[in-house]
């Protein structure tokens, strides 16, 4: 399989810049090789971001399809309400966080803190809610307080990540898809009540039925299984992308020490999170190492600056988090709910 043959014609960097009137902003790139993210800066300090976005919405959407992410830097975005206004200008109403897999705090309606994990831990690259049938098409990040050191949000082009993966590995995942197995218990991670935002077992079962999730109640709580395609076509650009949490939730991604501890504590069947091929067979260690390397080679990292706003096409771009020191507060919003209709074996068209 030659992924590159499926890539459509895209605009050059020069043509991207030409889409925008540069009277009020400047356009640049942070990475000499990868045009991710596109960076837009105001030429005057009082330029309202929501107003400028509203006037340039068509160009923003075209550029987002090309680059996968846009960083608005230097605009006066000073409050969560200002941030949400930008979200609403581009995408309409912000979405609630569904099928939760990580701890977050809601700051204002449908605007959350980024994942509340310990500051000394990194978060592996992923596309938000790629394990779900329905997920947000757009993600928005706003830096209220940059960390004293570290805390970057690396971004990676899922088209380029896919192109780095060996064709035999791609073919395996095209045929089988991937399976996500999750055990909810009071001892580790989010409870099922938090994840599904209800304490009614009947509502959980109904949600799972509609969302193509197999669920069973266990002595400790709830176990779910869901099988998803690992590769999909972008609904607008028709490009193939690597879109899944197969590496993110695989126990080996946590490292040997934590992996051994969890296996000793819970056994493989009881692991809080783990992934397999879609037929339930184990994903080989060599494949997992190869997938992690593909992500690592495509991530673009840059320091946050106070007031930065990033809009991300959640299908075209994976995101991560670097460890940090000091106080860091980055808010996130999700928008443009999308329901996938493909199935295992169909992503390649």
Secondary structure, 3 states (H helix, E strand, C coil): CCHHHHCCCCCCHHHHHHCCCCCCEEEEECCCCCCCCEEEEECCCCCCHHHHHHHCHHHHHHHHHHHCEEEEECCCCCCHHHHHHHHHHHHCCEECCCCCCCCCCEEECCEEECCCCCCCCCEEEECCCCCCCEEEEEEEEEEEECCCEECCCCEEEHHHHHHHCCHHHHHHHHHHCEEEEEEEECCECCCHHHHHCCCCHHHHHHHHHHCCCEEEECCCEEEEEEEECCEEECCCCCCEEECCCCCCCCHHHHCHHHHHHHHHHHCHHHCCEEEEECCCCCCCHHHHHHHHHHHHCCEECCCCCCCCEEEEECCCEEEEECCEECCCEEEEEEEEEEECCCCCCCCCC
